[in-house]
Amino acid sequence: MAMRKGADVVIETLLKEGVDVIFGIPGGANMEIYDALYRINKIKHILARHEQGAGHMAEGYAKASGKVGVALATSGPGATNLITAIADAYMDSVPVVFLTGQVPTFLIGNDAFQEVDIVGMTRPVTKHNFLVKRVEDLPLIIRQAFYIARTGRPGPVLVDIPKDITQTMTDVEIPSDEEVINSLPGYKPHIEGNPQQIKRAAQLILEAKRPVLYVGGGAVAAEANAEITELAELMKIPVTTTNMGKGAFDERHPLSLRMLGMHGTYYANMAVYHSDLLIAVGSRFDDRVTGKVDEFAPFAKIIHIDIDPASISKNITVDVPIVGDIRSVLVRLIEEIKNKNSKIVHEDERKAWLEQIDAWKKAYPLSYKPSDKVIKPQFLIETIYDVTEGNAIIATGVGQHQMWSAMFYKYSFPRQFINSGGLGTMGFGLPAGIGAKIARPDKDVFIIDGDGSFLMTMQELITAAHYNIPIKVIILNNAYYGMVRQWQELFYNKRYSEVDLSFQPDFVKLAEACGAIGMRTDNPKELKDILLKAKNVNDKPVLVEVIVDREENCLPMVPAGKSYKDMLLSDGKNVEAETMYLVG
Ligand SMILES: Cc1ncc(C[n+]2csc(CCOP(=O)(O)OP(=O)(O)O)c2C)c(N)n1
């Protein structure tokens, strides 16, 4: 191998990994890498306007494509600015490699200019992290980082690279796939599930009277949507997905219960509450899903299929744990069921179960009070659904707008709904949507953002305009930190403490100042036309500010830590679950 700088090795290794785009910001400690990027000129670089934005762009790219995203920052403040995105990727199991510059090795620990211990700081929020100490280790470490990020339960991996390492000349070779795998003897994600447990699961599924499939983000990561649909149809099992699992099962399918949990549908929550068998697939029993754990699926046996052994029985004790790749386990499970002639033992009870679910769907669909005077947020989401014919990728910030986007847009394919589920990061939507559009230029990308969330990373609109990325940013403007206001209304007797955002920038002028197109409406009658106009712009970003009903609440809702029985419905009523159905 020829002699070249460590920085060139970084780029060569990224090329070997198939990286076609990097999101980042340069600085003193990563300047050699930027110089190599310039000289080798084979990887597109998107210059973010804040490292947090670069990190979320890499996440959005990874979430939309299934490939590993890459973000690059300098040492010190560049690296600390990435931390929110790193934590976000960790909570949502997003495969991203974060590369940070570091002060030269001989200055580490000396309080050098722009020095922070980013490896120490990110240890709790990375799947793994590395400090490169010798230039010879550089390509192997970067390749290990990619391998760890995308295999097993995916997640963020950080590689901290001191400046002198990027300057040192080396003839190190880029290691092969085999060398990478052999260099990590302690890291062997399970692929095949245990055959005995799969047999038990098949038997339980055939014998169940009231089964429910509860599908999470792991199913999206494993690209198991076809197998989930096959299992659901074969065994006539209703399917509910988590926020992260959206798109793993078509929400327009008659067996879909849509989302469960805090802002889930009435019928999903009732079905889980009354089920006698819950088949959890790539889901982690998050507290936003379970509410009060003792009252979550209290009558059900639980099967849990997951690639991550650490998530089994972490929050809820399960009866049949199956650790393995979700798609491979489901293929085996379906085979096993077919071997048993797919004979459902309690046909009549199953039929009654599906009828009961249909009755719940009819009695309490997702609903709101329409208006022709003011734009209802739910109507906004429905209109976006209409205008995009259900085909757009939707990215959101965090708050009411995120939950309305989860409820009133129907998702039919994996990687369609991109939002911050685990960390709940305001400011995620705009940069993640930019990353998603770069990953999927063939798709319309609508970013549905809250006014509050948008303000947290709004400078990335400049990035979108700089590269003529035709994203559609729809700001649902209620001039509040709406979700917090809703909690204050419901649980703090309307004491609205510090949630008023009515002192605002002029969003239309702001968009124009950033190089985007700006539009605004508060009129339900012109909403559709304005959204269509935005959809048809192909050469630059568009921002549409939509003034909505200010104090609309996002319902139904299970209050935090409560059970499904305490669900608040959109008509203001409470539910008494036991009275709705006789568990027999
Ligand atoms: C970075 C960050 N800070 C604070 C919060 C707490 N928080 C959750 S929702 C919310 C309000 C969101 O307001 P907005 O983006 O305007 O959306 P809306 O709820 O009005 O739709 C806040 C402050 C958070 N999730 N993330």
The ligand as a Gaussian input file, in Angstrom:
#p B3LYP/6-31G(d) Opt

LIG

1 1
 C      -35.176000      19.599000      23.360000
 C      -36.449000      19.516000      24.117000
 N      -36.752000      20.431000      25.058000
 C      -37.916000      20.345000      25.734000
 C      -38.798000      19.329000      25.498000
 C      -40.107000      19.250000      26.276000
 N      -41.261000      19.380000      25.370000
 C      -41.956000      18.321000      24.900000
 S      -43.156000      18.732000      23.864000
 C      -42.811000      20.367000      24.015000
 C      -43.599000      21.403000      23.276000
 C      -43.478000      21.252000      21.809000
 O      -43.963000      22.425000      21.212000
 P      -44.074000      22.575000      19.668000
 O      -42.842000      22.104000      18.996000
 O      -44.531000      23.939000      19.350000
 O      -45.180000      21.493000      19.282000
 P      -46.739000      21.392000      19.691000
 O      -46.790000      20.535000      20.912000
 O      -47.242000      22.769000      19.920000
 O      -47.333000      20.717000      18.504000
 C      -41.753000      20.573000      24.908000
 C      -41.213000      21.888000      25.299000
 C      -38.423000      18.372000      24.516000
 N      -39.184000      17.322000      24.211000
 N      -37.263000      18.504000      23.821000

